[in-house]
Amino acid sequence: MIPPDLFSLDSIVVNKGHNVKIHFYNLEPAEKQEHHTFTIDDPAYMVHAVINSEENTIIEFTASEARVFDYLCTFHQPTMRGQLLVLDP
Ligand SMILES: [Cu+2]
């Protein structure tokens, strides 16, 4: 059985007002040329980072709105997804 594509974190918890910095690594071997995305499709946080195998990037934004946001990889649904919880302390 082939293991499903997953994020290493299925939830991220931050406080409202904080700067969020996500180090996003694609751990697929280079020869696979398999892309992943980190995507939050919400007017509060429009994030869409696409990276190829063995690449990495840093995604930064300010957590200006407190609630639950889904994040996902657009290529690997339904398995590759998680939730960003922005708390109002
Ligand atoms: Cu993916």
PDB file of the backbone (N, CA, C, O) and the ligand in Angstrom, with CONECT records:
HET     CU  A 101       1
ATOM      1  N   MET A   1       0.848  -1.198   0.000  1.00  0.00           N
ATOM      2  CA  MET A   1       0.000   0.000   0.000  1.00  0.00           C
ATOM      3  C   MET A   1       0.883   1.247   0.000  1.00  0.00           C
ATOM      4  O   MET A   1       1.874   1.323   0.727  1.00  0.00           O
ATOM      5  N   ILE A   2       0.514   2.200  -0.808  1.00  0.00           N
ATOM      6  CA  ILE A   2       1.265   3.465  -0.875  1.00  0.00           C
ATOM      7  C   ILE A   2       0.738   4.389   0.214  1.00  0.00           C
ATOM      8  O   ILE A   2      -0.466   4.637   0.284  1.00  0.00           O
ATOM      9  N   PRO A   3       1.626   4.902   1.068  1.00  0.00           N
ATOM     10  CA  PRO A   3       1.122   5.800   2.117  1.00  0.00           C
ATOM     11  C   PRO A   3       0.567   7.080   1.506  1.00  0.00           C
ATOM     12  O   PRO A   3       1.075   7.546   0.486  1.00  0.00           O
ATOM     13  N   PRO A   4      -0.467   7.657   2.113  1.00  0.00           N
ATOM     14  CA  PRO A   4      -1.060   8.877   1.549  1.00  0.00           C
ATOM     15  C   PRO A   4      -0.135  10.076   1.743  1.00  0.00           C
ATOM     16  O   PRO A   4       0.724  10.075   2.625  1.00  0.00           O
ATOM     17  N   ASP A   5      -0.317  11.084   0.920  1.00  0.00           N
ATOM     18  CA  ASP A   5       0.409  12.346   1.090  1.00  0.00           C
ATOM     19  C   ASP A   5      -0.205  13.106   2.256  1.00  0.00           C
ATOM     20  O   ASP A   5      -1.423  13.266   2.339  1.00  0.00           O
ATOM     21  N   LEU A   6       0.664  13.575   3.161  1.00  0.00           N
ATOM     22  CA  LEU A   6       0.210  14.239   4.379  1.00  0.00           C
ATOM     23  C   LEU A   6       1.105  15.419   4.713  1.00  0.00           C
ATOM     24  O   LEU A   6       2.271  15.453   4.320  1.00  0.00           O
ATOM     25  N   PHE A   7       0.557  16.390   5.442  1.00  0.00           N
ATOM     26  CA  PHE A   7       1.393  17.390   6.094  1.00  0.00           C
ATOM     27  C   PHE A   7       1.925  16.791   7.393  1.00  0.00           C
ATOM     28  O   PHE A   7       1.242  15.986   8.026  1.00  0.00           O
ATOM     29  N   SER A   8       3.127  17.170   7.793  1.00  0.00           N
ATOM     30  CA  SER A   8       3.672  16.662   9.058  1.00  0.00           C
ATOM     31  C   SER A   8       2.889  17.218  10.248  1.00  0.00           C
ATOM     32  O   SER A   8       2.843  16.590  11.306  1.00  0.00           O
ATOM     33  N   LEU A   9       2.272  18.393  10.083  1.00  0.00           N
ATOM     34  CA  LEU A   9       1.425  18.952  11.139  1.00  0.00           C
ATOM     35  C   LEU A   9      -0.003  19.010  10.615  1.00  0.00           C
ATOM     36  O   LEU A   9      -0.256  19.617   9.575  1.00  0.00           O
ATOM     37  N   ASP A  10      -0.946  18.381  11.331  1.00  0.00           N
ATOM     38  CA  ASP A  10      -2.329  18.502  10.872  1.00  0.00           C
ATOM     39  C   ASP A  10      -3.062  19.623  11.599  1.00  0.00           C
ATOM     40  O   ASP A  10      -4.238  19.877  11.340  1.00  0.00           O
ATOM     41  N   SER A  11      -2.349  20.300  12.525  1.00  0.00           N
ATOM     42  CA  SER A  11      -2.905  21.533  13.077  1.00  0.00           C
ATOM     43  C   SER A  11      -1.763  22.460  13.489  1.00  0.00           C
ATOM     44  O   SER A  11      -0.684  22.015  13.880  1.00  0.00           O
ATOM     45  N   ILE A  12      -2.034  23.751  13.390  1.00  0.00           N
ATOM     46  CA  ILE A  12      -1.091  24.794  13.788  1.00  0.00           C
ATOM     47  C   ILE A  12      -1.896  25.774  14.632  1.00  0.00           C
ATOM     48  O   ILE A  12      -2.952  26.246  14.209  1.00  0.00           O
ATOM     49  N   VAL A  13      -1.391  26.079  15.834  1.00  0.00           N
ATOM     50  CA  VAL A  13      -2.111  26.975  16.744  1.00  0.00           C
ATOM     51  C   VAL A  13      -1.278  28.229  16.968  1.00  0.00           C
ATOM     52  O   VAL A  13      -0.109  28.143  17.346  1.00  0.00           O
ATOM     53  N   VAL A  14      -1.877  29.390  16.736  1.00  0.00           N
ATOM     54  CA  VAL A  14      -1.177  30.666  16.952  1.00  0.00           C
ATOM     55  C   VAL A  14      -2.139  31.627  17.641  1.00  0.00           C
ATOM     56  O   VAL A  14      -3.344  31.383  17.703  1.00  0.00           O
ATOM     57  N   ASN A  15      -1.586  32.722  18.156  1.00  0.00           N
ATOM     58  CA  ASN A  15      -2.411  33.769  18.742  1.00  0.00           C
ATOM     59  C   ASN A  15      -2.634  34.888  17.736  1.00  0.00           C
ATOM     60  O   ASN A  15      -1.758  35.213  16.934  1.00  0.00           O
ATOM     61  N   LYS A  16      -3.811  35.458  17.798  1.00  0.00           N
ATOM     62  CA  LYS A  16      -4.147  36.596  16.949  1.00  0.00           C
ATOM     63  C   LYS A  16      -3.121  37.717  17.135  1.00  0.00           C
ATOM     64  O   LYS A  16      -2.698  38.009  18.254  1.00  0.00           O
ATOM     65  N   GLY A  17      -2.737  38.327  16.036  1.00  0.00           N
ATOM     66  CA  GLY A  17      -1.798  39.434  16.084  1.00  0.00           C
ATOM     67  C   GLY A  17      -0.355  39.013  15.891  1.00  0.00           C
ATOM     68  O   GLY A  17       0.509  39.852  15.637  1.00  0.00           O
ATOM     69  N   HIS A  18      -0.089  37.726  16.010  1.00  0.00           N
ATOM     70  CA  HIS A  18       1.286  37.255  15.843  1.00  0.00           C
ATOM     71  C   HIS A  18       1.645  37.099  14.374  1.00  0.00           C
ATOM     72  O   HIS A  18       0.787  36.860  13.524  1.00  0.00           O
ATOM     73  N   ASN A  19       2.941  37.242  14.098  1.00  0.00           N
ATOM     74  CA  ASN A  19       3.456  36.905  12.786  1.00  0.00           C
ATOM     75  C   ASN A  19       3.656  35.401  12.718  1.00  0.00           C
ATOM     76  O   ASN A  19       4.295  34.814  13.591  1.00  0.00           O
ATOM     77  N   VAL A  20       3.119  34.787  11.696  1.00  0.00           N
ATOM     78  CA  VAL A  20       3.236  33.341  11.507  1.00  0.00           C
ATOM     79  C   VAL A  20       4.277  33.092  10.416  1.00  0.00           C
ATOM     80  O   VAL A  20       4.224  33.685   9.338  1.00  0.00           O
ATOM     81  N   LYS A  21       5.216  32.210  10.717  1.00  0.00           N
ATOM     82  CA  LYS A  21       6.259  31.867   9.743  1.00  0.00           C
ATOM     83  C   LYS A  21       6.263  30.346   9.615  1.00  0.00           C
ATOM     84  O   LYS A  21       6.606  29.636  10.560  1.00  0.00           O
ATOM     85  N   ILE A  22       5.883  29.859   8.448  1.00  0.00           N
ATOM     86  CA  ILE A  22       5.793  28.410   8.210  1.00  0.00           C
ATOM     87  C   ILE A  22       6.932  28.003   7.284  1.00  0.00           C
ATOM     88  O   ILE A  22       7.046  28.495   6.162  1.00  0.00           O
ATOM     89  N   HIS A  23       7.770  27.096   7.775  1.00  0.00           N
ATOM     90  CA  HIS A  23       8.845  26.528   6.942  1.00  0.00           C
ATOM     91  C   HIS A  23       8.282  25.292   6.264  1.00  0.00           C
ATOM     92  O   HIS A  23       8.019  24.284   6.919  1.00  0.00           O
ATOM     93  N   PHE A  24       8.100  25.368   4.978  1.00  0.00           N
ATOM     94  CA  PHE A  24       7.397  24.339   4.218  1.00  0.00           C
ATOM     95  C   PHE A  24       8.409  23.568   3.363  1.00  0.00           C
ATOM     96  O   PHE A  24       9.027  24.128   2.458  1.00  0.00           O
ATOM     97  N   TYR A  25       8.568  22.267   3.667  1.00  0.00           N
ATOM     98  CA  TYR A  25       9.537  21.411   2.979  1.00  0.00           C
ATOM     99  C   TYR A  25       8.791  20.339   2.207  1.00  0.00           C
ATOM    100  O   TYR A  25       7.868  19.718   2.733  1.00  0.00           O
ATOM    101  N   ASN A  26       9.186  20.122   0.972  1.00  0.00           N
ATOM    102  CA  ASN A  26       8.681  18.989   0.195  1.00  0.00           C
ATOM    103  C   ASN A  26       9.749  17.892   0.274  1.00  0.00           C
ATOM    104  O   ASN A  26      10.836  18.035  -0.286  1.00  0.00           O
ATOM    105  N   LEU A  27       9.433  16.803   0.971  1.00  0.00           N
ATOM    106  CA  LEU A  27      10.421  15.751   1.242  1.00  0.00           C
ATOM    107  C   LEU A  27      10.430  14.640   0.200  1.00  0.00           C
ATOM    108  O   LEU A  27      11.114  13.631   0.370  1.00  0.00           O
ATOM    109  N   GLU A  28       9.671  14.823  -0.878  1.00  0.00           N
ATOM    110  CA  GLU A  28       9.711  13.822  -1.953  1.00  0.00           C
ATOM    111  C   GLU A  28      11.105  13.813  -2.582  1.00  0.00           C
ATOM    112  O   GLU A  28      11.738  14.864  -2.683  1.00  0.00           O
ATOM    113  N   PRO A  29      11.594  12.635  -3.009  1.00  0.00           N
ATOM    114  CA  PRO A  29      12.875  12.616  -3.712  1.00  0.00           C
ATOM    115  C   PRO A  29      12.784  13.368  -5.037  1.00  0.00           C
ATOM    116  O   PRO A  29      11.746  13.361  -5.699  1.00  0.00           O
ATOM    117  N   ALA A  30      13.897  14.022  -5.414  1.00  0.00           N
ATOM    118  CA  ALA A  30      13.897  14.907  -6.584  1.00  0.00           C
ATOM    119  C   ALA A  30      13.429  14.195  -7.844  1.00  0.00           C
ATOM    120  O   ALA A  30      12.767  14.798  -8.689  1.00  0.00           O
ATOM    121  N   GLU A  31      13.770  12.910  -7.976  1.00  0.00           N
ATOM    122  CA  GLU A  31      13.423  12.210  -9.218  1.00  0.00           C
ATOM    123  C   GLU A  31      11.914  12.044  -9.387  1.00  0.00           C
ATOM    124  O   GLU A  31      11.445  11.785 -10.496  1.00  0.00           O
ATOM    125  N   LYS A  32      11.152  12.189  -8.315  1.00  0.00           N
ATOM    126  CA  LYS A  32       9.689  12.068  -8.450  1.00  0.00           C
ATOM    127  C   LYS A  32       9.057  13.326  -9.048  1.00  0.00           C
ATOM    128  O   LYS A  32       7.984  13.256  -9.647  1.00  0.00           O
ATOM    129  N   GLN A  33       9.718  14.472  -8.886  1.00  0.00           N
ATOM    130  CA  GLN A  33       9.183  15.743  -9.405  1.00  0.00           C
ATOM    131  C   GLN A  33       7.728  15.935  -8.965  1.00  0.00           C
ATOM    132  O   GLN A  33       6.879  16.378  -9.739  1.00  0.00           O
ATOM    133  N   GLU A  34       7.467  15.591  -7.708  1.00  0.00           N
ATOM    134  CA  GLU A  34       6.092  15.686  -7.219  1.00  0.00           C
ATOM    135  C   GLU A  34       5.901  17.006  -6.467  1.00  0.00           C
ATOM    136  O   GLU A  34       6.611  17.292  -5.503  1.00  0.00           O
ATOM    137  N   HIS A  35       4.938  17.797  -6.919  1.00  0.00           N
ATOM    138  CA  HIS A  35       4.677  19.099  -6.315  1.00  0.00           C
ATOM    139  C   HIS A  35       3.676  18.979  -5.164  1.00  0.00           C
ATOM    140  O   HIS A  35       2.780  18.134  -5.175  1.00  0.00           O
ATOM    141  N   HIS A  36       3.860  19.855  -4.174  1.00  0.00           N
ATOM    142  CA  HIS A  36       2.866  20.027  -3.121  1.00  0.00           C
ATOM    143  C   HIS A  36       2.590  21.520  -2.980  1.00  0.00           C
ATOM    144  O   HIS A  36       3.408  22.363  -3.347  1.00  0.00           O
ATOM    145  N   THR A  37       1.430  21.814  -2.444  1.00  0.00           N
ATOM    146  CA  THR A  37       1.125  23.217  -2.160  1.00  0.00           C
ATOM    147  C   THR A  37       0.752  23.369  -0.686  1.00  0.00           C
ATOM    148  O   THR A  37       0.292  22.427  -0.042  1.00  0.00           O
ATOM    149  N   PHE A  38       0.962  24.581  -0.173  1.00  0.00           N
ATOM    150  CA  PHE A  38       0.380  24.983   1.109  1.00  0.00           C
ATOM    151  C   PHE A  38      -0.574  26.106   0.765  1.00  0.00           C
ATOM    152  O   PHE A  38      -0.157  27.199   0.383  1.00  0.00           O
ATOM    153  N   THR A  39      -1.860  25.825   0.904  1.00  0.00           N
ATOM    154  CA  THR A  39      -2.882  26.737   0.405  1.00  0.00           C
ATOM    155  C   THR A  39      -3.908  27.032   1.497  1.00  0.00           C
ATOM    156  O   THR A  39      -4.462  26.117   2.106  1.00  0.00           O
ATOM    157  N   ILE A  40      -4.150  28.312   1.734  1.00  0.00           N
ATOM    158  CA  ILE A  40      -5.295  28.737   2.555  1.00  0.00           C
ATOM    159  C   ILE A  40      -6.152  29.598   1.641  1.00  0.00           C
ATOM    160  O   ILE A  40      -5.763  30.705   1.267  1.00  0.00           O
ATOM    161  N   ASP A  41      -7.304  29.087   1.293  1.00  0.00           N
ATOM    162  CA  ASP A  41      -8.176  29.797   0.360  1.00  0.00           C
ATOM    163  C   ASP A  41      -9.266  30.490   1.165  1.00  0.00           C
ATOM    164  O   ASP A  41     -10.387  29.998   1.287  1.00  0.00           O
ATOM    165  N   ASP A  42      -8.907  31.633   1.705  1.00  0.00           N
ATOM    166  CA  ASP A  42      -9.832  32.375   2.564  1.00  0.00           C
ATOM    167  C   ASP A  42      -9.478  33.851   2.413  1.00  0.00           C
ATOM    168  O   ASP A  42      -8.296  34.191   2.374  1.00  0.00           O
ATOM    169  N   PRO A  43     -10.467  34.734   2.328  1.00  0.00           N
ATOM    170  CA  PRO A  43     -10.165  36.153   2.130  1.00  0.00           C
ATOM    171  C   PRO A  43      -9.241  36.728   3.211  1.00  0.00           C
ATOM    172  O   PRO A  43      -8.498  37.673   2.943  1.00  0.00           O
ATOM    173  N   ALA A  44      -9.279  36.168   4.433  1.00  0.00           N
ATOM    174  CA  ALA A  44      -8.427  36.688   5.508  1.00  0.00           C
ATOM    175  C   ALA A  44      -6.959  36.374   5.264  1.00  0.00           C
ATOM    176  O   ALA A  44      -6.090  37.196   5.555  1.00  0.00           O
ATOM    177  N   TYR A  45      -6.680  35.201   4.737  1.00  0.00           N
ATOM    178  CA  TYR A  45      -5.301  34.759   4.489  1.00  0.00           C
ATOM    179  C   TYR A  45      -5.261  34.056   3.142  1.00  0.00           C
ATOM    180  O   TYR A  45      -5.540  32.861   3.049  1.00  0.00           O
ATOM    181  N   MET A  46      -4.921  34.785   2.120  1.00  0.00           N
ATOM    182  CA  MET A  46      -4.795  34.143   0.816  1.00  0.00           C
ATOM    183  C   MET A  46      -3.361  33.669   0.663  1.00  0.00           C
ATOM    184  O   MET A  46      -2.460  34.462   0.392  1.00  0.00           O
ATOM    185  N   VAL A  47      -3.157  32.370   0.839  1.00  0.00           N
ATOM    186  CA  VAL A  47      -1.814  31.790   0.769  1.00  0.00           C
ATOM    187  C   VAL A  47      -1.845  30.671  -0.253  1.00  0.00           C
ATOM    188  O   VAL A  47      -2.727  29.814  -0.205  1.00  0.00           O
ATOM    189  N   HIS A  48      -0.889  30.666  -1.184  1.00  0.00           N
ATOM    190  CA  HIS A  48      -0.793  29.557  -2.130  1.00  0.00           C
ATOM    191  C   HIS A  48       0.671  29.419  -2.544  1.00  0.00           C
ATOM    192  O   HIS A  48       1.155  30.133  -3.422  1.00  0.00           O
ATOM    193  N   ALA A  49       1.365  28.484  -1.893  1.00  0.00           N
ATOM    194  CA  ALA A  49       2.781  28.238  -2.191  1.00  0.00           C
ATOM    195  C   ALA A  49       2.886  26.866  -2.840  1.00  0.00           C
ATOM    196  O   ALA A  49       2.404  25.878  -2.287  1.00  0.00           O
ATOM    197  N   VAL A  50       3.509  26.802  -4.001  1.00  0.00           N
ATOM    198  CA  VAL A  50       3.689  25.538  -4.733  1.00  0.00           C
ATOM    199  C   VAL A  50       5.174  25.221  -4.754  1.00  0.00           C
ATOM    200  O   VAL A  50       5.973  26.048  -5.192  1.00  0.00           O
ATOM    201  N   ILE A  51       5.562  24.028  -4.286  1.00  0.00           N
ATOM    202  CA  ILE A  51       6.984  23.677  -4.321  1.00  0.00           C
ATOM    203  C   ILE A  51       7.171  22.269  -4.861  1.00  0.00           C
ATOM    204  O   ILE A  51       6.333  21.388  -4.672  1.00  0.00           O
ATOM    205  N   ASN A  52       8.278  22.088  -5.528  1.00  0.00           N
ATOM    206  CA  ASN A  52       8.635  20.806  -6.140  1.00  0.00           C
ATOM    207  C   ASN A  52       9.402  19.939  -5.133  1.00  0.00           C
ATOM    208  O   ASN A  52       9.767  20.404  -4.054  1.00  0.00           O
ATOM    209  N   SER A  53       9.637  18.691  -5.495  1.00  0.00           N
ATOM    210  CA  SER A  53      10.384  17.756  -4.662  1.00  0.00           C
ATOM    211  C   SER A  53      11.714  18.360  -4.218  1.00  0.00           C
ATOM    212  O   SER A  53      12.420  18.995  -5.002  1.00  0.00           O
ATOM    213  N   GLU A  54      12.039  18.147  -2.943  1.00  0.00           N
ATOM    214  CA  GLU A  54      13.304  18.592  -2.325  1.00  0.00           C
ATOM    215  C   GLU A  54      13.464  20.106  -2.293  1.00  0.00           C
ATOM    216  O   GLU A  54      14.564  20.601  -2.048  1.00  0.00           O
ATOM    217  N   GLU A  55      12.376  20.858  -2.538  1.00  0.00           N
ATOM    218  CA  GLU A  55      12.438  22.310  -2.382  1.00  0.00           C
ATOM    219  C   GLU A  55      11.838  22.691  -1.038  1.00  0.00           C
ATOM    220  O   GLU A  55      11.138  21.901  -0.406  1.00  0.00           O
ATOM    221  N   ASN A  56      12.124  23.917  -0.615  1.00  0.00           N
ATOM    222  CA  ASN A  56      11.464  24.432   0.579  1.00  0.00           C
ATOM    223  C   ASN A  56      11.242  25.916   0.414  1.00  0.00           C
ATOM    224  O   ASN A  56      11.878  26.572  -0.410  1.00  0.00           O
ATOM    225  N   THR A  57      10.325  26.435   1.216  1.00  0.00           N
ATOM    226  CA  THR A  57      10.025  27.863   1.174  1.00  0.00           C
ATOM    227  C   THR A  57       9.531  28.289   2.548  1.00  0.00           C
ATOM    228  O   THR A  57       9.192  27.459   3.391  1.00  0.00           O
ATOM    229  N   ILE A  58       9.499  29.592   2.752  1.00  0.00           N
ATOM    230  CA  ILE A  58       8.989  30.145   4.007  1.00  0.00           C
ATOM    231  C   ILE A  58       7.765  30.988   3.674  1.00  0.00           C
ATOM    232  O   ILE A  58       7.806  31.867   2.814  1.00  0.00           O
ATOM    233  N   ILE A  59       6.678  30.694   4.378  1.00  0.00           N
ATOM    234  CA  ILE A  59       5.416  31.408   4.181  1.00  0.00           C
ATOM    235  C   ILE A  59       5.197  32.273   5.419  1.00  0.00           C
ATOM    236  O   ILE A  59       5.227  31.772   6.542  1.00  0.00           O
ATOM    237  N   GLU A  60       4.980  33.556   5.217  1.00  0.00           N
ATOM    238  CA  GLU A  60       4.819  34.466   6.352  1.00  0.00           C
ATOM    239  C   GLU A  60       3.555  35.287   6.192  1.00  0.00           C
ATOM    240  O   GLU A  60       3.253  35.790   5.110  1.00  0.00           O
ATOM    241  N   PHE A  61       2.826  35.412   7.283  1.00  0.00           N
ATOM    242  CA  PHE A  61       1.677  36.317   7.289  1.00  0.00           C
ATOM    243  C   PHE A  61       1.351  36.668   8.731  1.00  0.00           C
ATOM    244  O   PHE A  61       1.812  36.006   9.661  1.00  0.00           O
ATOM    245  N   THR A  62       0.553  37.715   8.910  1.00  0.00           N
ATOM    246  CA  THR A  62       0.122  38.121  10.244  1.00  0.00           C
ATOM    247  C   THR A  62      -1.252  37.518  10.527  1.00  0.00           C
ATOM    248  O   THR A  62      -2.166  37.618   9.709  1.00  0.00           O
ATOM    249  N   ALA A  63      -1.380  36.903  11.674  1.00  0.00           N
ATOM    250  CA  ALA A  63      -2.645  36.266  12.045  1.00  0.00           C
ATOM    251  C   ALA A  63      -3.614  37.334  12.533  1.00  0.00           C
ATOM    252  O   ALA A  63      -3.800  37.522  13.736  1.00  0.00           O
ATOM    253  N   SER A  64      -4.222  38.023  11.591  1.00  0.00           N
ATOM    254  CA  SER A  64      -5.022  39.203  11.938  1.00  0.00           C
ATOM    255  C   SER A  64      -6.467  38.865  12.289  1.00  0.00           C
ATOM    256  O   SER A  64      -7.180  39.696  12.852  1.00  0.00           O
ATOM    257  N   GLU A  65      -6.898  37.658  11.963  1.00  0.00           N
ATOM    258  CA  GLU A  65      -8.289  37.292  12.230  1.00  0.00           C
ATOM    259  C   GLU A  65      -8.333  35.970  12.984  1.00  0.00           C
ATOM    260  O   GLU A  65      -7.681  35.001  12.595  1.00  0.00           O
ATOM    261  N   ALA A  66      -9.116  35.937  14.079  1.00  0.00           N
ATOM    262  CA  ALA A  66      -9.159  34.761  14.947  1.00  0.00           C
ATOM    263  C   ALA A  66     -10.338  33.861  14.601  1.00  0.00           C
ATOM    264  O   ALA A  66     -11.498  34.227  14.789  1.00  0.00           O
ATOM    265  N   ARG A  67     -10.020  32.693  14.099  1.00  0.00           N
ATOM    266  CA  ARG A  67     -10.973  31.595  13.925  1.00  0.00           C
ATOM    267  C   ARG A  67     -10.219  30.412  13.350  1.00  0.00           C
ATOM    268  O   ARG A  67      -8.988  30.386  13.375  1.00  0.00           O
ATOM    269  N   VAL A  68     -10.947  29.434  12.834  1.00  0.00           N
ATOM    270  CA  VAL A  68     -10.318  28.230  12.287  1.00  0.00           C
ATOM    271  C   VAL A  68     -10.239  28.366  10.771  1.00  0.00           C
ATOM    272  O   VAL A  68     -11.216  28.728  10.115  1.00  0.00           O
ATOM    273  N   PHE A  69      -9.064  28.070  10.227  1.00  0.00           N
ATOM    274  CA  PHE A  69      -8.853  28.112   8.777  1.00  0.00           C
ATOM    275  C   PHE A  69      -8.352  26.749   8.320  1.00  0.00           C
ATOM    276  O   PHE A  69      -7.493  26.153   8.970  1.00  0.00           O
ATOM    277  N   ASP A  70      -8.873  26.261   7.227  1.00  0.00           N
ATOM    278  CA  ASP A  70      -8.365  25.025   6.641  1.00  0.00           C
ATOM    279  C   ASP A  70      -7.158  25.341   5.766  1.00  0.00           C
ATOM    280  O   ASP A  70      -7.156  26.327   5.029  1.00  0.00           O
ATOM    281  N   TYR A  71      -6.125  24.491   5.853  1.00  0.00           N
ATOM    282  CA  TYR A  71      -5.064  24.569   4.856  1.00  0.00           C
ATOM    283  C   TYR A  71      -4.968  23.220   4.151  1.00  0.00           C
ATOM    284  O   TYR A  71      -5.301  22.183   4.724  1.00  0.00           O
ATOM    285  N   LEU A  72      -4.518  23.247   2.924  1.00  0.00           N
ATOM    286  CA  LEU A  72      -4.514  22.023   2.136  1.00  0.00           C
ATOM    287  C   LEU A  72      -3.478  22.106   1.022  1.00  0.00           C
ATOM    288  O   LEU A  72      -2.978  23.173   0.667  1.00  0.00           O
ATOM    289  N   CYS A  73      -3.182  20.917   0.489  1.00  0.00           N
ATOM    290  CA  CYS A  73      -2.409  20.804  -0.747  1.00  0.00           C
ATOM    291  C   CYS A  73      -3.415  20.547  -1.861  1.00  0.00           C
ATOM    292  O   CYS A  73      -4.183  19.587  -1.803  1.00  0.00           O
ATOM    293  N   THR A  74      -3.409  21.406  -2.874  1.00  0.00           N
ATOM    294  CA  THR A  74      -4.434  21.290  -3.911  1.00  0.00           C
ATOM    295  C   THR A  74      -4.276  20.016  -4.744  1.00  0.00           C
ATOM    296  O   THR A  74      -5.220  19.599  -5.414  1.00  0.00           O
ATOM    297  N   PHE A  75      -3.099  19.395  -4.709  1.00  0.00           N
ATOM    298  CA  PHE A  75      -2.872  18.194  -5.516  1.00  0.00           C
ATOM    299  C   PHE A  75      -3.272  16.901  -4.806  1.00  0.00           C
ATOM    300  O   PHE A  75      -3.483  15.878  -5.458  1.00  0.00           O
ATOM    301  N   HIS A  76      -3.379  16.939  -3.481  1.00  0.00           N
ATOM    302  CA  HIS A  76      -3.546  15.694  -2.730  1.00  0.00           C
ATOM    303  C   HIS A  76      -4.714  15.773  -1.758  1.00  0.00           C
ATOM    304  O   HIS A  76      -4.544  15.844  -0.540  1.00  0.00           O
ATOM    305  N   GLN A  77      -5.890  15.759  -2.339  1.00  0.00           N
ATOM    306  CA  GLN A  77      -7.099  15.703  -1.524  1.00  0.00           C
ATOM    307  C   GLN A  77      -7.725  14.311  -1.673  1.00  0.00           C
ATOM    308  O   GLN A  77      -7.697  13.723  -2.755  1.00  0.00           O
ATOM    309  N   PRO A  78      -8.299  13.783  -0.558  1.00  0.00           N
ATOM    310  CA  PRO A  78      -8.640  14.507   0.678  1.00  0.00           C
ATOM    311  C   PRO A  78      -7.614  14.369   1.792  1.00  0.00           C
ATOM    312  O   PRO A  78      -7.877  14.839   2.899  1.00  0.00           O
ATOM    313  N   THR A  79      -6.452  13.747   1.562  1.00  0.00           N
ATOM    314  CA  THR A  79      -5.600  13.406   2.710  1.00  0.00           C
ATOM    315  C   THR A  79      -4.737  14.563   3.201  1.00  0.00           C
ATOM    316  O   THR A  79      -4.491  14.672   4.402  1.00  0.00           O
ATOM    317  N   MET A  80      -4.276  15.423   2.308  1.00  0.00           N
ATOM    318  CA  MET A  80      -3.246  16.395   2.689  1.00  0.00           C
ATOM    319  C   MET A  80      -3.913  17.713   3.053  1.00  0.00           C
ATOM    320  O   MET A  80      -4.075  18.607   2.223  1.00  0.00           O
ATOM    321  N   ARG A  81      -4.298  17.803   4.341  1.00  0.00           N
ATOM    322  CA  ARG A  81      -4.981  18.999   4.809  1.00  0.00           C
ATOM    323  C   ARG A  81      -4.791  19.139   6.311  1.00  0.00           C
ATOM    324  O   ARG A  81      -4.405  18.188   6.992  1.00  0.00           O
ATOM    325  N   GLY A  82      -5.065  20.330   6.818  1.00  0.00           N
ATOM    326  CA  GLY A  82      -4.951  20.579   8.257  1.00  0.00           C
ATOM    327  C   GLY A  82      -5.713  21.831   8.614  1.00  0.00           C
ATOM    328  O   GLY A  82      -6.378  22.436   7.773  1.00  0.00           O
ATOM    329  N   GLN A  83      -5.606  22.216   9.883  1.00  0.00           N
ATOM    330  CA  GLN A  83      -6.332  23.387  10.360  1.00  0.00           C
ATOM    331  C   GLN A  83      -5.406  24.338  11.099  1.00  0.00           C
ATOM    332  O   GLN A  83      -4.631  23.937  11.966  1.00  0.00           O
ATOM    333  N   LEU A  84      -5.508  25.602  10.735  1.00  0.00           N
ATOM    334  CA  LEU A  84      -4.831  26.680  11.428  1.00  0.00           C
ATOM    335  C   LEU A  84      -5.819  27.278  12.426  1.00  0.00           C
ATOM    336  O   LEU A  84      -6.872  27.789  12.045  1.00  0.00           O
ATOM    337  N   LEU A  85      -5.463  27.208  13.712  1.00  0.00           N
ATOM    338  CA  LEU A  85      -6.334  27.763  14.752  1.00  0.00           C
ATOM    339  C   LEU A  85      -5.728  29.087  15.214  1.00  0.00           C
ATOM    340  O   LEU A  85      -4.643  29.112  15.794  1.00  0.00           O
ATOM    341  N   VAL A  86      -6.431  30.175  14.956  1.00  0.00           N
ATOM    342  CA  VAL A  86      -5.960  31.481  15.413  1.00  0.00           C
ATOM    343  C   VAL A  86      -6.809  31.854  16.629  1.00  0.00           C
ATOM    344  O   VAL A  86      -8.011  32.093  16.519  1.00  0.00           O
ATOM    345  N   LEU A  87      -6.148  31.896  17.793  1.00  0.00           N
ATOM    346  CA  LEU A  87      -6.840  32.150  19.053  1.00  0.00           C
ATOM    347  C   LEU A  87      -6.834  33.629  19.373  1.00  0.00           C
ATOM    348  O   LEU A  87      -5.887  34.344  19.044  1.00  0.00           O
ATOM    349  N   ASP A  88      -7.903  34.087  20.021  1.00  0.00           N
ATOM    350  CA  ASP A  88      -7.964  35.472  20.502  1.00  0.00           C
ATOM    351  C   ASP A  88      -7.705  35.425  21.997  1.00  0.00           C
ATOM    352  O   ASP A  88      -8.633  35.187  22.770  1.00  0.00           O
ATOM    353  N   PRO A  89      -6.459  35.647  22.428  1.00  0.00           N
ATOM    354  CA  PRO A  89      -6.117  35.391  23.842  1.00  0.00           C
ATOM    355  C   PRO A  89      -6.775  36.394  24.806  1.00  0.00           C
ATOM    356  O   PRO A  89      -6.581  36.304  26.018  1.00  0.00           O
TER     357      PRO A  89
HETATM  358 CU    CU A 101       0.536  17.441  -1.872  1.00  0.00          CU2+
END
